Amino acid sequence: MLSEAGFRALAADTPARADKLDQMTPLKISYFPHNGKPVYWFPDPYVCHCLYRGDLQNYKKFEDLKAQASSEQEEAEAVEDPLAQQRFLEFMGSPASQVFYGE
């Protein structure tokens, strides 16, 4: 998602960069002001062993993508599988249900 939002992946390909990456809080977006504008970064020492870096526009795009993904996930969870629901109702009406629920 960070790459899709325009963040650039900067590899920790030197000992100095690797040490600096290890000192950062992993998997957390942070920022600092540079020339009056925020610069955002996201250290990933686990998957890419890199630092994602972006500007305010990239960060806003990332937040939009994150919100969109969350919305899509909620919609997917809200859609019920009719076959699963039918199987559940059949189970609840079966003798096996009595074993589990003591009826």
ABEGO torsion letter per residue (X at the ends): XAAAAGBBBBBBABAAAAAAAAABBBGBBBBBBBGGBBBBBBBBAAAAGBBBBBBAAAAAAAAAAAAAAAAAAAAAAABBBAAAAAAAAAAAABAAAAAAAGX
